[in-house]
């Protein structure tokens, strides 16, 4: 059943930096080619730097990354000039190292979203420590699974730009509200061969509310999911504000904007948690 079409493709070569728009993409079990292949490591703590803890790392969203022609990454600062680890370290006030391999048990700090809403983005609020990539193959710096999808219906419901939610695919859909909630546990086919399993709704942290390059802070980008779409992503977790869904790749393929998105039947999820 056709449920929508791919509207946009985006990748984020360095975790928590701004990403780039694509006209086509190859997707395999590790996700969209070149996506989240690198991250910045806080040398002092050994944790991956993430804007999920905005008090420390909101400034990362002033920088952007693109895949370079040699397969590396090119980082651009807010002044439009090339930036390196030294500049990022100075700007963020902590020594950072750009890494291409995920350390065993790599973790990030995540500010509690309700505390951010109550006390503000810059406040020192409680954080949780989360392991990266619990439903992703080895390698890469994914929060959970290797693909993140969001629909135009959800973006309309929250009244916010897709860039704030950092999806790989924006899917143009009919209907109102958070329509992708109904895809969890089901399979999608996109384009000629790509096949996905939607595994969980995407819990939202402080990141959508932050400034993203030229986009100003927008608290509603977190507050509206917190008010209208609180879900339990996995058994044992509390209800959390959600927008979008995570997916695993069952069969690889090449996709581009305009490709049809089709919904298949219910399948066992089989999420790998360890």
Secondary structure, 3 states (H helix, E strand, C coil): CEEEEEEEEEECCECCCECEEECCEEEECCEECCCCCEEEEECCCCCECCCCCHHHHHHHHHCEEEECCCCCEEEECCCCCECCHHHHHHHHCCCEEEECCCCCCCEEEEECHHHHHHHCCCCCCCEEEEECCCCCCCCCCCCCCCEEEEEHHHHHHHCCCHHHHCCCEEEEECCCCCHHHHHCCEEEEECCCEEEEEEEEEECCCHHHCCECCECCCCHHHHHHHHHCEECCCCCCCCEEEEEEEEEEEECEEECCCCEEEEEEECCCCCCCC
